[in-house]
Amino acid sequence: MSAISLGSVVRFLKFWSKATIPLTTDVPFFTFPIPANTQGAGVSIPLSIPAEVSQTIWVAITASGADNVLDAVPAGEIYVNGIVL
């Protein structure tokens, strides 16, 4: 999986395993910072989902790394690509 930022501040890619949409009371099982760079900077993540993940995997990009924050980022700022095998 890769995430590229065209923004001027760090953003965060978060993953949860749960049956319903994540709430601010839920804790993600992975949180990855996405570097900031208006010319494009990013992170490449060799993602291996833990065996205990047995529910829907939810993914979000947020403006804060705190577990209890689900604030949105501007559209077109972050681009994520991934493959599931």
DACOR-V525676 format. One record per residue. RES is the residue in one letter. PHI is phi in whole degrees, 0 to 359 (999 if undefined). Layout:
res: {RES & RES}
phi: {PHI & PHI}
This chain:
res: {M & S & A & I & S & L & G & S & V & V & R & F & L & K & F & W & S & K & A & T & I & P & L & T & T & D & V & P & F & F & T & F & P & I & P & A & N & T & Q & G & A & G & V & S & I & P & L & S & I & P & A & E & V & S & Q & T & I & W & V & A & I & T & A & S & G & A & D & N & V & L & D & A & V & P & A & G & E & I & Y & V & N & G & I & V & L}
phi: {999 & 228 & 225 & 242 & 250 & 246 & 259 & 260 & 226 & 296 & 240 & 227 & 262 & 239 & 232 & 234 & 239 & 197 & 282 & 237 & 304 & 297 & 244 & 293 & 272 & 268 & 250 & 293 & 273 & 222 & 222 & 239 & 286 & 250 & 302 & 267 & 186 & 294 & 266 & 106 & 214 & 197 & 219 & 247 & 240 & 282 & 271 & 239 & 285 & 301 & 299 & 286 & 281 & 237 & 245 & 296 & 263 & 259 & 231 & 216 & 248 & 235 & 274 & 229 & 276 & 296 & 301 & 267 & 244 & 236 & 291 & 277 & 244 & 299 & 299 & 80 & 275 & 238 & 238 & 241 & 230 & 201 & 225 & 244 & 250}
